[in-house]
Amino acid sequence: MLFNKSRDFIKKLGFTKIRCFYGDGFEGLPGFSPFDKIIITAAAPVVPQKLLEQLAIGGIMVVPLNEGVKQKMLRITRINQNEYKREGYDDFVFVPMLQGTEV
């Protein structure tokens, strides 16, 4: 599995402060939140609500949004508990973000 290979390679390189997690990217890591930055590197059909909730106030999330051949890059800044600023950018192409952890 790619996850195991990557984790082992990072360890082999001597990086000791990097933690690797395998799971559903739509769920995030609530036990480690809030996050100052969240970068999604797969095309999401929607902005994952659980990731928005894990973003610190003043934190920024970058996500390629929408399914299909091209996606719009979106930068979301959390203003306060209930408010977010959204800024859209040019077209990009990413692999799709899938829910679940099936291999």
C-alpha positions as CSV (number, residue, x, y, z in Angstrom):
1,M,0.0,0.0,0.0
2,L,1.3,3.5,-0.9
3,F,0.7,4.8,2.6
4,N,2.9,2.1,4.2
5,K,5.7,2.7,1.6
6,S,5.6,6.4,2.1
7,R,5.6,6.2,5.9
8,D,8.5,3.8,5.8
9,F,10.5,5.9,3.4
10,I,10.0,9.0,5.5
11,K,11.3,7.1,8.5
12,K,14.2,5.7,6.5
13,L,15.2,9.3,5.6
14,G,15.5,10.1,9.3
15,F,12.5,12.4,9.7
16,T,11.3,11.8,13.3
17,K,8.8,14.6,13.8
18,I,6.5,13.7,10.9
19,R,3.3,11.8,11.7
20,C,1.5,9.8,9.1
21,F,-2.2,9.0,9.2
22,Y,-4.4,6.8,7.0
23,G,-8.0,7.5,6.9
24,D,-10.9,9.3,5.2
25,G,-9.7,12.8,4.2
26,F,-13.3,14.2,4.5
27,E,-13.1,13.4,8.3
28,G,-9.8,15.2,9.0
29,L,-8.1,14.7,12.3
30,P,-10.4,16.2,15.0
31,G,-8.2,15.0,17.8
32,F,-5.3,17.2,16.5
33,S,-7.4,20.3,15.6
34,P,-7.6,23.3,15.4
35,F,-5.3,23.6,12.4
36,D,-3.7,26.9,11.2
37,K,-3.4,25.5,7.6
38,I,-5.2,22.7,5.7
39,I,-4.1,21.8,2.2
40,I,-6.2,19.4,0.2
41,T,-4.3,17.8,-2.7
42,A,-7.2,16.0,-4.4
43,A,-10.3,17.4,-6.1
44,A,-13.1,17.6,-3.6
45,P,-16.7,17.6,-4.9
46,V,-17.7,19.9,-2.0
47,V,-15.8,21.6,0.7
48,P,-15.6,19.1,3.6
49,Q,-17.7,20.5,6.4
50,K,-15.7,18.6,9.1
51,L,-12.5,20.1,7.8
52,L,-14.0,23.6,8.0
53,E,-14.9,22.9,11.6
54,Q,-11.3,21.8,12.3
55,L,-9.8,25.1,10.9
56,A,-8.6,27.6,13.5
57,I,-9.9,31.1,13.5
58,G,-7.6,33.0,11.2
59,G,-6.6,29.6,9.6
60,I,-6.5,29.0,5.9
61,M,-7.7,26.0,3.8
62,V,-6.7,25.5,0.2
63,V,-8.9,23.1,-1.8
64,P,-9.3,22.2,-5.5
65,L,-13.1,22.2,-5.8
66,N,-15.5,20.3,-8.0
67,E,-15.5,17.0,-9.9
68,G,-14.7,16.8,-13.6
69,V,-11.8,17.5,-15.8
70,K,-10.9,20.9,-14.2
71,Q,-11.3,22.3,-10.7
72,K,-11.2,25.8,-9.3
73,M,-8.7,26.4,-6.6
74,L,-10.4,27.8,-3.5
75,R,-8.7,29.5,-0.6
76,I,-10.9,29.7,2.6
77,T,-10.0,31.8,5.6
78,R,-11.9,31.3,8.8
79,I,-12.9,34.7,10.1
80,N,-14.7,33.7,13.3
81,Q,-16.7,30.7,14.6
82,N,-19.4,30.9,11.9
83,E,-17.9,33.0,9.1
84,Y,-15.5,32.2,6.3
85,K,-13.9,34.2,3.5
86,R,-13.7,32.4,0.1
87,E,-11.5,33.3,-2.7
88,G,-11.4,31.5,-6.1
89,Y,-8.5,31.1,-8.4
90,D,-7.7,29.6,-11.9
91,D,-8.4,26.2,-13.2
92,F,-6.3,23.2,-12.1
93,V,-6.4,19.4,-12.6
94,F,-6.2,17.0,-9.6
95,V,-7.2,13.4,-8.9
96,P,-10.6,13.1,-7.2
97,M,-10.9,13.0,-3.4
98,L,-12.7,9.8,-2.4
99,Q,-14.5,9.1,0.8
100,G,-13.8,6.1,3.0
101,T,-10.6,4.1,3.4
102,E,-11.0,1.2,1.1
103,V,-7.9,0.2,-0.9
